Amino acid sequence: MARYWRWMDAGEKDRGQGTVEYFLVILAATALAIVALNWLQSGSGGGLLGGLFGKVIDWVVGRF
């Protein structure tokens, strides 16, 4: 019986682990997006974001 309870308690240690991992992935993706947007708006990629946005808008308008 004691072996059963030890087996049941082993799963309790991981409770919430998926939530923490999900949060860390979202946090990392957000940080990467912020860095990418800052790079595209200024610095080495200056003007790329505006140019890309303009091309996308032109493409969408051209479709209609």
C-alpha positions as CSV (number, residue, x, y, z in Angstrom):
1,M,0.0,0.0,0.0
2,A,2.8,2.4,0.8
3,R,4.3,1.8,-2.7
4,Y,0.9,2.9,-4.2
5,W,0.9,6.1,-2.3
6,R,4.5,6.9,-3.3
7,W,3.5,6.3,-6.9
8,M,0.5,8.6,-6.6
9,D,2.6,11.4,-4.9
10,A,5.1,11.3,-7.8
11,G,2.6,12.9,-10.2
12,E,1.9,15.8,-7.8
13,K,5.4,17.2,-8.2
14,D,4.8,18.0,-11.8
15,R,1.4,19.7,-11.4
16,G,1.5,23.0,-13.1
17,Q,4.6,22.2,-15.1
18,G,2.9,22.6,-18.4
19,T,1.5,26.0,-17.4
20,V,5.0,27.2,-16.5
21,E,6.5,25.9,-19.7
22,Y,3.7,27.5,-21.8
23,F,4.3,30.9,-20.0
24,L,8.0,30.7,-20.7
25,V,7.5,30.0,-24.4
26,I,5.1,32.9,-24.7
27,L,7.5,35.2,-22.8
28,A,10.4,34.2,-25.1
29,A,8.3,34.7,-28.2
30,T,7.2,38.1,-27.0
31,A,10.8,39.1,-26.3
32,L,11.9,37.9,-29.7
33,A,9.1,39.8,-31.4
34,I,10.0,43.0,-29.5
35,V,13.6,42.7,-30.5
36,A,12.7,42.0,-34.2
37,L,10.3,45.0,-34.3
38,N,12.9,47.3,-32.8
39,W,15.5,46.1,-35.3
40,L,13.0,46.5,-38.2
41,Q,12.0,50.0,-37.2
42,S,15.5,51.4,-36.6
43,G,19.1,50.3,-36.7
44,S,20.4,47.9,-39.4
45,G,16.9,47.2,-40.6
46,G,15.7,50.8,-40.7
47,G,12.8,51.3,-43.0
48,L,12.3,47.6,-43.6
49,L,9.1,47.4,-41.6
50,G,7.5,50.4,-43.3
51,G,8.5,49.1,-46.7
52,L,7.2,45.7,-46.0
53,F,3.9,47.1,-44.7
54,G,3.6,49.3,-47.7
55,K,4.1,46.3,-50.1
56,V,1.5,44.2,-48.2
57,I,-1.1,47.1,-48.3
58,D,-0.4,47.6,-52.0
59,W,-0.8,43.9,-52.7
60,V,-4.1,43.7,-50.8
61,V,-5.4,46.8,-52.5
62,G,-4.3,45.4,-55.9
63,R,-6.4,42.3,-55.3
64,F,-9.6,44.2,-55.0
